[in-house]
Amino acid sequence: MIFSTPEWRQGEVLWAVCLRLDELMSRSPPEKLGPMIRALLNTKPWRLVVLIGTLAPLAIVCGIRWEGTGGAVSLASLILPVTLVALSGRLRWTLAASCLVSISIAIEAAYSGGPDDGNGLRFAAALVLIITALGALVSTTVRFLRNSIEDPRTSLRYLRELEQLPVPVRTETAMPPESVVSAEFPVLLHTLEDIGRRISMNLDLETLLPAIVSTAKASLRCGECRVFLWDQQGSELVNPLGRVHDEQADVDCFSPSVESGLGAWVIRERTLLTSERVEQDHLLKSELSDDDYVPQAIAPLMAGGDLLGLIVIDELEHQSSNFERMLDTLTNIYALGLKNAQLFRRVEEMALRDGLTGLFNHTTFQRELRSLVRKSTVNGTPLSLVMSDVDRFKSFNDDYGHQAGDDVLRELALLWKAVMPNSAILARYGGEEFIAALPNCDEDRATELAEILRSTIEEHPFLSHGREMRVTASFGVAEFAGGSQSTDDLVRVSDQCLYTAKKSGRNNVVRYTERSVISLRSTS
């Protein structure tokens, strides 16, 4: 074969040398050369010729003064800029620089004098010949190498990259008439622009999901579109909009499964699936036989490699050749909209809730409490407040460390959620203080819940890094009296009861009445 011939091997070696030289010349100079040398290497050739013309008189004067140099001073002073000009590959500038150096050497040799005048002139002539020949040779070689490497018809680099390109496969597809494409393309762009604008403006999932359904039905001309969101924690699909048409049981009853069937296949393969493909692929049809009904298309909603959900399309008016491409484009737009909405909701949650416990923060609780006070005043319903503080939490942190303290606070938040009713507004009020607003709950019921929570905390084993810790808490309970009492008054009263509970021995519940402050201690 031709690749095993000596000529080919010699050519390959030559091209390898060329590529190596080109790589070395294209690299930026090392940092250790300093700014001055880097500036010289990047200087244009004509500037170097001007520099040679400027330094040549000085070299001549020095050579004449020292006597007997034979042009050596001019050669030593001007050899560096001549070399840089030659390495640029500009033959004309190289010859001009060599000519200036030769004139400088000749003048210096002629006027430097000395006992051996003839030998000095012959030495100078040899220097002139050598520097001119070497400059022309170096410049020509550099220019040849660069032209050979940059020529795409002969470059070994180009041939190697060409060998790695995939071979295009020709497919016989019927192209639509140019008039039809030119007529539909502006309409398609306008439709996608309108959909992108509507989706990007909705950062709330409650309004975004109906917008996705409506735009998909209008652009794809389908009668049915359903969106299923992926719950990563539960590893399940959730339909946030529910059923749309109850009279169509065959469509509405279809729900993709994450364990088998169409939904599991799309989730695993992360690709669009149509009923036409299922019918044509017998192996795929047998694999997806668990589903009795196959919609016309199921597509994954992907953003940044993350699965956000599935979109189900059915009842198409007509199956067009661009349906799959249009659906794929729409799913990309919808996925970006869902991702933005989820990120926006996450930012909102971070602003409303405490990052450690997940409960509401102080600001959010105050806002919710004012709303509950207004409702209680208007409707005449009871409203109670339970405030708690961990006993000796500072010494607890000193003994076990702040990491263990954070573990305790997270566990306490879970206990509050487990004991308090779902209607309660729970918050981390500050530091180790927790608070709960209980709507439709009088002081007796609030005191009972506080006592249950107090005993639960006392008996609960708190674990941190394999160590078991015991924690107690004190509670203050107050009920909204109505009338002129404000939210600040209600919080201040419950805080006073909490202060009384801590002064009276801690690990107890204190409630407030108009007559007195009553302290309840556990009989256990």
C-alpha atoms as one frame of an Amber mdcrd trajectory, in Angstrom:
protein
   0.000   0.000   0.000   1.028   3.604  -0.517   1.044   4.285   3.234   3.885
   1.781   3.741   6.221   3.197   1.064   9.431   4.979   2.121   8.341   8.116
   0.274   5.167   8.343   2.320   7.038   7.806   5.606   9.544  10.536   4.730
   6.680  12.881   3.819   4.905  12.136   7.078   8.070  12.909   9.045   8.507
  16.152   7.127   4.909  17.202   7.799   5.280  16.308  11.485   8.335  18.581
  11.664   6.379  21.329   9.901   3.475  21.040  12.321   5.847  21.119  15.283
   7.559  24.274  13.984   4.214  25.914  13.313   3.063  25.035  16.831   6.184
  26.493  18.349   5.925  29.679  16.290   2.217  30.115  17.100   2.733  29.820
  20.834   2.970  32.963  22.860   6.458  33.565  24.288   7.031  32.213  27.783
   6.397  34.577  30.635   9.955  34.287  31.873  11.291  36.078  28.777   9.911
  39.309  30.122   7.811  42.039  28.565  10.712  43.484  26.562  11.528  40.233
  24.727   7.842  39.528  24.054   7.490  43.001  22.587  10.491  42.387  20.317
   9.096  39.069  19.091   5.764  40.702  18.234   7.318  43.787  16.598   6.585
  44.332  12.911   9.575  43.845  10.505   9.703  47.431   9.272  10.086  48.695
  12.817  13.029  46.359  13.337  14.640  47.674  10.142  14.245  51.213  11.468
  15.815  50.063  14.734  18.784  48.582  12.802  19.222  51.839  10.897  19.206
  53.730  14.200  21.706  51.438  15.972  24.078  51.047  13.017  25.787  54.494
  13.389  26.320  53.877  17.092  27.889  50.469  16.357  30.156  52.001  13.709
  31.391  54.704  16.097  32.104  52.120  18.817  33.930  49.821  16.388  36.087
  52.658  14.999  37.004  53.814  18.479  38.039  50.333  19.630  40.096  49.672
  16.412  40.864  46.326  14.840  37.351  44.922  15.301  36.770  44.129  11.630
  33.013  44.746  11.841  32.499  42.496  14.880  30.873  45.278  16.941  28.267
  45.956  14.260  27.584  42.242  13.895  27.182  41.677  17.661  24.940  44.727
  18.067  22.616  44.079  15.141  22.443  40.274  14.943  19.320  40.051  17.199
  17.015  42.393  15.215  18.214  40.852  11.932  17.312  37.392  13.252  13.828
  38.586  14.306  13.254  40.065  10.851  14.299  36.803   9.211  11.969  34.763
  11.463   9.030  36.894  10.317   9.317  35.331   6.850   9.377  38.687   5.016
  12.188  38.289   2.457  12.259  41.944   1.353  12.590  43.273   4.864  15.197
  40.608   5.624  17.322  41.691   2.651  16.945  45.355   3.669  18.058  44.550
   7.234  20.993  42.456   5.948  22.006  45.309   3.640  22.068  47.801   6.510
  24.121  45.442   8.677  26.512  44.774   5.783  27.040  48.512   5.240  27.653
  48.973   8.946  30.193  46.119   8.997  31.973  47.441   5.920  32.257  51.007
   7.250  33.435  49.770  10.633  36.074  47.502   9.050  37.296  50.233   6.710
  37.753  52.919   9.364  38.682  50.874  12.415  42.281  50.583  11.137  44.811
  48.373  12.827  48.034  46.590  11.909  46.261  43.823  10.005  44.141  45.921
   7.684  43.833  43.370   4.856  42.740  40.542   7.095  40.174  42.832   8.738
  38.603  43.705   5.389  38.492  40.075   4.327  36.909  39.165   7.677  34.314
  41.908   7.204  33.531  40.706   3.673  33.010  37.184   4.985  30.663  38.489
   7.678  28.652  40.418   5.097  28.307  37.361   2.901  27.382  35.057   5.757
  24.763  37.311   7.332  23.109  38.049   3.976  22.963  34.387   2.951  21.733
  33.177   6.339  19.064  35.883   6.537  17.700  35.056   3.095  17.797  31.302
   3.815  16.003  31.585   7.180  13.355  33.931   5.806  12.655  31.726   2.783
  12.473  28.566   4.909  10.048  30.087   7.409   7.848  31.409   4.628   7.775
  28.006   2.883   6.904  26.131   6.064   4.071  28.487   6.959   2.571  28.398
   3.472   2.733  24.611   3.420   1.038  24.219   6.778  -1.694  26.791   6.134
  -2.588  25.414   2.673  -5.682  23.208   3.211  -4.904  21.156   0.106  -1.560
  19.886   1.454  -1.791  20.356   5.228  -1.377  17.159   7.212  -3.422  18.717
  10.007  -6.277  19.346   7.605  -6.102  15.761   6.281  -6.192  14.285   9.788
  -9.195  16.429  10.780 -10.908  15.464   7.543 -10.485  11.762   8.324 -12.250
  12.224  11.678 -15.366  13.871  10.187 -18.471  11.638   9.971 -19.449  10.483
   6.518 -22.713  12.147   5.496 -25.553   9.807   4.644 -27.682  10.775   1.692
 -31.400  10.379   2.189 -34.024  10.646  -0.470 -36.589  13.071   0.965 -39.232
  14.926  -0.900 -38.679  18.650  -0.541 -41.755  20.858  -0.338 -42.195  23.499
  -3.000 -40.217  26.667  -2.352 -43.346  28.794  -2.458 -44.965  26.737   0.317
 -41.860  26.946   2.521 -41.502  30.691   1.993 -45.181  31.198   2.827 -45.208
  29.090   6.033 -41.837  30.156   7.430 -42.806  33.727   8.519 -46.009  32.401
  10.096 -44.016  29.757  11.990 -41.510  32.321  13.246 -44.298  34.630  14.388
 -46.019  31.751  16.190 -42.840  30.668  17.997 -42.062  34.259  18.934 -45.526
  34.708  20.407 -45.297  31.431  22.325 -41.835  32.276  23.684 -43.058  35.672
  24.848 -46.123  34.260  26.583 -44.162  31.482  28.281 -41.296  33.732  29.422
 -43.716  36.252  30.957 -45.344  33.619  33.208 -43.202  32.910  36.259 -46.074
  31.413  38.246 -46.845  27.749  37.630 -50.557  28.354  38.158 -50.656  30.608
  35.090 -47.791  29.008  33.160 -49.321  25.545  32.839 -52.619  26.758  31.275
 -50.538  28.899  28.893 -48.565  25.807  27.840 -51.748  23.849  27.191 -53.448
  26.622  25.228 -50.432  27.448  23.028 -49.763  23.771  22.302 -53.372  23.203
  21.219 -53.341  26.284  18.987 -49.957  25.696  17.321 -50.211  21.899  16.937
 -53.956  21.968  16.191 -54.765  19.242  18.657 -57.776  18.728  20.870 -55.961
  17.304  23.860 -52.797  18.423  25.658 -51.844  17.379  29.163 -48.754  18.289
  31.191 -47.313  16.006  33.880 -44.651  17.450  36.192 -41.827  15.281  37.501
 -41.601  15.070  41.284 -37.940  14.304  41.910 -38.357  13.553  45.600 -41.202
  11.123  45.132 -40.002   9.892  41.710 -43.491  10.224  40.296 -45.462  12.197
  37.721 -48.015  14.725  38.951 -50.835  16.216  36.893 -51.288  19.693  38.431
 -54.257  20.630  36.207 -56.268  17.446  36.679 -58.806  16.269  34.148 -59.869
  18.631  31.424 -62.664  16.730  29.632 -64.583  14.262  31.752 -66.699  13.029
  28.841 -63.655  11.528  27.078 -62.778   8.722  29.408 -60.329   7.002  27.048
 -58.109  10.084  26.872 -58.537  11.338  30.415 -57.916   7.949  31.986 -54.535
   7.660  30.280 -51.810   8.566  32.721 -48.162   7.752  31.965 -46.546   5.452
  34.481 -43.000   5.819  35.757 -42.570   2.070  36.170 -43.687   0.655  32.808
 -45.267   1.510  29.491 -45.009   4.691  27.471 -44.170   7.024  30.361 -41.355
   4.850  31.674 -39.890   4.499  28.164 -39.884   8.269  27.509 -38.416   8.982
  30.957 -35.668   6.421  30.405 -34.831   7.305  26.789 -35.405  11.082  27.132
 -36.835  11.242  23.616 -40.122  11.960  21.869 -42.443   9.016  21.174 -45.319
   8.960  18.691 -48.083   6.432  18.093 -46.914   6.077  14.499 -43.485   4.954
  15.677 -45.038   2.467  18.090 -47.138   0.961  15.305 -44.191   0.630  12.921
 -41.749  -0.834  15.483 -43.084  -4.262  16.513 -40.448  -4.754  19.218 -41.305
  -1.385  20.736 -45.004  -2.174  20.501 -44.566  -5.406  22.438 -42.419  -3.640
  25.032 -45.092  -0.990  25.584 -48.004  -3.410  25.650 -48.806  -2.520  29.276
 -50.691   0.593  28.118 -54.085  -0.103  26.565 -54.217   3.310  24.937 -51.410
   5.037  23.036 -51.746   8.813  22.532 -50.447  10.380  19.372 -47.320  11.815
  21.026 -45.523  11.904  24.384 -42.519  14.208  24.733 -40.145  14.842  27.649
 -39.693  18.351  29.017 -35.919  18.710  29.445 -33.863  21.711  30.584 -30.132
  21.523  31.216 -30.203  17.727  31.288 -32.897  17.666  33.994 -36.282  16.028
  33.463 -39.069  18.462  34.367 -42.046  16.454  33.173 -43.924  15.014  30.198
 -46.366  16.508  27.723 -49.057  14.319  26.119 -50.571  15.328  22.752 -53.676
  13.716  21.253 -56.591  14.351  18.862 -54.583  15.963  16.076 -56.642  17.485
  13.271 -54.152  16.174  10.709 -50.733  14.529  10.923 -48.278  16.880   9.189
 -44.704  16.065   8.234 -43.393  18.830  10.530 -45.347  17.711  13.598 -42.447
  16.058  15.423 -40.072  18.941  14.702 -42.638  21.491  15.850 -43.390  19.535
  19.033 -39.672  19.190  19.788 -39.209  22.960  19.422 -42.221  23.686  21.626
 -41.047  21.305  24.367 -37.712  23.139  24.527 -39.537  26.465  24.977 -41.918
  24.984  27.552 -39.072  23.351  29.492 -37.192  26.650  29.768 -40.361  28.344
  30.980 -40.939  25.649  33.614 -37.309  25.861  34.745 -37.558  29.646  35.148
 -40.811  29.295  37.087 -39.303  26.696  39.408 -36.236  28.835  40.034 -38.443
  31.855  40.707 -40.524  29.851  43.185 -37.354  28.627  44.886 -36.112  32.203
  45.277 -39.477  33.191  46.728 -39.298  30.298  49.190 -35.819  31.368  50.261
 -37.134  34.875  50.940 -40.159  33.620  52.909 -38.685  30.735  54.903 -35.839
  30.041  57.254 -33.002  28.272  55.497 -32.191  25.925  58.399 -35.612  24.673
  59.514 -37.815  25.342  56.474 -40.356  27.185  58.642 -41.504  30.741  57.970
 -39.066  33.465  58.990 -39.842  36.383  61.330 -40.992  38.789  58.600 -43.313
  36.310  56.922 -44.842  35.263  60.245 -45.638  38.862  61.169 -47.412  39.354
  57.845 -49.416  36.128  58.219 -50.270  36.964  61.828 -51.685  40.373  60.853
 -53.891  38.657  58.295 -55.135  36.151  60.894 -55.849  38.933  63.401 -57.985
  40.773  60.828 -59.966  37.626  60.056 -60.430  36.868  63.749 -61.677  40.396
  64.371 -64.151  40.321  61.496 -65.439  36.763  61.982 -65.198  36.622  65.769
 -63.253  33.356  65.684 -60.592  32.480  68.277 -56.896  32.871  67.598 -54.094
  31.688  69.865 -50.342  32.029  69.905 -47.753  29.508  71.180 -44.173  30.695
  71.671 -41.321  28.409  72.698 -37.646  28.684  73.560 -35.073  25.883  73.926
 -33.778  25.664  77.485 -30.096  26.490  77.991 -29.368  26.405  74.279 -26.175
  28.482  74.605 -24.590  26.023  77.018 -25.834  23.230  74.784 -23.898  24.711
  71.862 -20.830  25.116  74.048 -20.960  21.469  75.127 -21.846  19.766  71.841
 -20.889  22.333  69.174 -22.895  24.546  66.858 -23.317  21.768  64.287 -25.153
  19.700  66.873 -27.223  22.780  67.713 -28.282  23.098  64.082 -29.277  19.431
  64.057 -31.433  19.999  67.131 -33.191  22.989  65.563 -33.978  21.027  62.416
 -35.373  18.154  64.475 -37.439  20.543  66.582 -39.007  21.981  63.433 -40.107
  18.473  62.424 -41.670  17.909  65.850 -43.591  21.190  65.609 -44.957  20.162
  62.214 -45.953  16.746  63.551 -47.833  18.029  66.623 -49.409  21.270  65.417
 -52.472  21.166  63.099 -52.153  21.759  59.381 -53.817  25.173  59.684 -51.116
  26.446  62.048 -48.645  29.088  60.882 -45.233  27.922  62.090 -42.086  30.028
  62.161 -38.603  30.205  63.561 -38.966  33.508  65.359 -35.269  34.037  66.029
 -32.318  31.965  67.221 -33.737  29.024  69.164 -37.248  30.533  69.457 -40.221
  28.978  67.672 -43.740  30.357  67.373 -47.089  29.127  66.064 -50.304  30.993
  65.257 -53.347  28.741  65.678 -56.492  30.004  63.899 -59.884  28.772  65.195
 -58.143  27.562  68.341 -58.874  28.900  71.826 -56.424  29.168  74.693 -57.382
  25.818  76.234 -56.727  23.910  73.014 -53.507  25.839  72.391 -52.292  25.017
  75.908 -53.106  21.356  75.349 -51.113  21.297  72.102 -48.197  23.102  73.768
 -48.149  20.542  76.573 -48.158  17.663  74.083 -45.273  19.262  72.202 -43.361
  19.931  75.428 -43.568  16.303  76.553 -42.741  15.071  73.040 -39.567  17.165
  72.993 -38.587  15.994  76.476 -38.949  12.317  75.567 -37.518  12.563  72.045
 -33.902  11.351  71.575 -31.954  13.915  69.527 -29.070  12.430  67.576 -26.053
  14.227  66.115 -22.978  12.418  64.778 -23.863   9.278  66.717 -24.390  11.095
  70.022 -27.748  11.119  71.809 -28.804  14.386  73.425 -31.720  15.410  75.609
 -33.486  18.692  74.992 -36.261  20.545  76.831 -38.207  23.682  75.973 -40.393
  26.262  77.710 -43.701  27.521  76.290 -45.880  30.602  76.559 -49.527  30.603
  75.388 -51.815  33.579  74.780 -55.171  34.096  73.081 -56.182  37.078  70.976
 -58.606  39.125  73.065 -59.982  41.171  70.171 -60.966  44.780  70.498 -58.016
  47.150  70.538 -55.413  44.432  71.005 -52.886  44.426  68.151 -50.524  41.804
  66.856 -47.683  43.385  68.825 -49.738  43.110  72.008 -50.498  39.452  71.327
 -46.824  38.618  70.717 -45.766  40.606  73.782 -48.227  38.722  76.035 -47.065
  35.304  74.789 -43.462  36.439  75.250 -44.215  37.422  78.848 -45.708  33.973
  79.484 -42.575  32.369  77.980 -40.378  34.521  80.226 -42.427  33.415  83.248
 -42.052  29.766  82.208 -38.281  30.086  82.053 -38.083  31.862  85.410 -40.273
  29.248  87.095 -37.957  26.349  86.348 -38.090  25.846  82.565 -39.556  22.822
  80.743 -43.148  23.917  81.384 -46.110  25.661  79.777 -47.458  29.009  80.986
 -50.776  30.429  79.751 -52.174  33.925  80.123 -55.611  34.885  81.410 -57.071
  38.210  82.436 -56.979  37.198  86.089 -53.516  35.666  86.414 -50.698  33.771
  84.816 -51.130  30.028  85.291 -48.143  27.679  85.126 -48.693  24.070  84.061
 -45.991  21.529  84.830 -45.918  17.974  83.661 -46.725  15.368  86.277 -44.209
  12.952  84.733
